[in-house]
């Protein structure tokens, strides 16, 4: 029997939702449209949904009509992810490192969203358990990217800048990404925030990078990632407002 499909779904932006071509990007995943999921940011939602088929999802104790506050929803989703990981073999990080990394990444996402102190332990454990510590690859770049973002939020800005500059260089040179990809643009935003957070002596450097980011975003209109340009503009404005730049 075919698995039930939600009657309505959303993607990362309205433009992607309306574009079958854009939905083919590997990072796009449908999120059900209902009261439970509608208040949860897209990337936060997909970090949970990626681990379940539609039939598995329907069997979980999730009330899709719930209008509970997000922290209550996040606590439920985090507990389900932890239970899923606990049910798997203890040596999962050795026998199936990609699954272990993916589940740990999702657990970190919800720990971070809830402001739990164990979030740093989780993300640093993921970095430490990398089999390819000497280089950045598609299998570990997201972990490093998430670490840098977390470090900025917790005031560890010099380490964040160092980590994210390597991530950004990798993304710029990758054939599936490139300088004008949303991922590389976000990497530059993390670097800009990290530089800004190092004090007045680095503010001009940060402002210069912010200007560079805005130029890249405006140039997206002619490229393969044009569908994301409006969202990237909004994210740039939100960054500047948050920094007071």
N, C-alpha and C positions, 0 to 999 in steps of 0.2 A: 504494500500500500504506500502511496506517495506521502511524504511528510507534509504536514500542514505548513502553509506559508502565510505570514501575516498579510492582512489585506492592504496595509499601508506601511511603508518604510521610509526612513530618511537616510540621507548620506551626510557627509561632512559639511556641505553647503547646499543651498537651494539650487545653485547652478549645476552641481553634480547630480542632484536628484533628478533634474530635468534633462540630463545628458547621458544616454546609454554609453557613449564613447568614453566619457570621463569615469564612469563606474567601473571600467576595465582596469583602472589603476590598481595595483596590487594592494595598496593600503586602504582602499575603500571597501567598506562592509556595511550591509543594510542594518539599520537599527529599527526595531518595531516602533510604530507610532501608537502610543497609548499613555495614560496618565502616569504610569510608573516610570517609563523610560524618557518621557518628554522633558523632564526637568534635569536630566543627567547629561552633561556635556558629551558630545559625540565620542571623543577619544576615550573618555572614562568608560562609557557604555561598551565600546567595542573591545576594551581590555577584558571585559567579562564575557561578552557574547561569543568571542572567538573560540572559547573553550567548550561550547555546547552546540549540538545540532538543534534544529527547531523542536524535534520530539523530546530531546533531553530537557530543553528549556521549559517546555510545557509541563514537565513532571516536577519541576522545582517549586518550592513553597514561596513563589513570587506572586503577589496580588497585582495584576496588571492595571487594576482600577485604583490602586493606592495613590493618594496624594500626600503621603507622609513627607516630612522634610528630608532633604538629601542625606544628611548625616545618618538618619535612621535607615535609609535605603543602602547607603554605603556599608554600614555595619553588617547588614544582612548579606550583601554580595561578598564582602570580605570573608565572612564566616563560611560561605559556600565554597569559595575558592580554596580556603585553608583546608576544608574537609576533603575537597577533591585531591589536593596535594598529599594529604595525610593518608589517603586510601591507596596511594601508589607506592611502589617499592622504595625503601629508604635510600638505596643507592641510585635513585633516578638520575641524579646529576652526572653519573658515570655511564649508565646504560642508555639513557635517552636525554642527553644534555639540552637538545632544542626544546623538548617539552618542559623540562625542569626550568629552563630559562624563561620560557613564555609564561608559565604559571607564576614564577617568582616576580616577573615583571608586572603581571596583573595584580598580584598581592601588594607589591610596592605602590602601585597606582592608588589603591584604595587606602592603604596606610597613610600615604602622603596627603590624600584628599581629606582624611580625618585628622591630620596633624599629629599622628602617633609617632613617638620618638623612635620606635623600632623600624621606621621607614629607612633611616640611614643604615642600620645594621643590614637590612634586606638588600639594599642597592649595593652596598660595599661587598657583601657576600657574593653577589652576582659578578661583580668586577673581579673579585679574587678567584672565582671558580672558572674563569675563562681558560680554555685550553690554548688559545692563541693570544697570549698576553703581550707579545712583542709587536703586534701589528693590529690595525683596525680592519675589520671585515664586515660584510653584511650581517654576519651572525652575531657580532658584538657591538656594532655601532649604536644601536638603540639603547643598550645598557649604559654606555658611556655618555650618550646624549642626555639620558634621564638623570644620571649622576650629576652632570654639570648644572642642569636646571635646578636640581635639589640643592646643590652647593650654593648657588646664587641666592636662593630663598632663605638659606640659613646663614648667610653672611660670609661664607667661605669663598670669597670672590677671586682670589689669586689662583687657587686650585681650579676653580670653575673655568676661568679663562684659559688656563693651560690645557685642560682636558678638552674643552669645546673647540679650541683652535685646531686640534688634530682631527676632531670629528668633522668640522667644517671643510677642511682640506680634502678629506676622504669624500664627502658628499659632492663637493665641487667637481671632483674628477671622475665620479661614477657615471657610467653611461646611462643608467636608468634614472639618475637624479640630475645633477648639474647645478650650476650657480643659481639658476632661476627656479629651482624646485622649491616647493613649500618647506621641505625638510632643511635645505641649505639656508634658506632665508631665516627660518626659525633658529638655526644654529648661530647665525650672525646676530639675531636679537639677543640670544643668551650671552654671547660675547659682549655685546654692547652693555647689557645690564651688569655683567661681571666687571667690566672696566669702570662703569659709572660708580659701582659700589665700592671701588677702591679709593674714592675720595676726590677732592677738588683737583688734585694734581693730574688726574686722568680724565677729567670731564671733557676737555677739548677732543681727546682721542675718541671718546664715546660719541660725541656729537658728530664727528667726522664719519664714524661708522654708521650712525643712524642715517645720515644723508646718503651714504652709499646704498644702504638697504632700501631706502625710498626710491632711489634710482633704479635698482634692480626690479622692484615691484612694478614701477610704471612701465618698464620694458616687457613685462609679462604679457601684455596685450597682443603681442605678435608671436608668442611662442606656444609650445604644447601645453603649458600650464596656465593659459589665459583664464580658464574657468575659476581659478583661485585668486585672481588679482584683487577683487573687491574685498574678499575676506582678509587678504594680506594687508591691504590698506587699513582696514579696521584694527587689525592686530598691531600694526605700527603705531596708530593713534593711541591705542590702549597702553602700549609700552611707554610712549612719550609722556602720557598723562601720569602713569604710575611712577615714572622717574622724576617728573617735574621738569622735563627737558624742553 
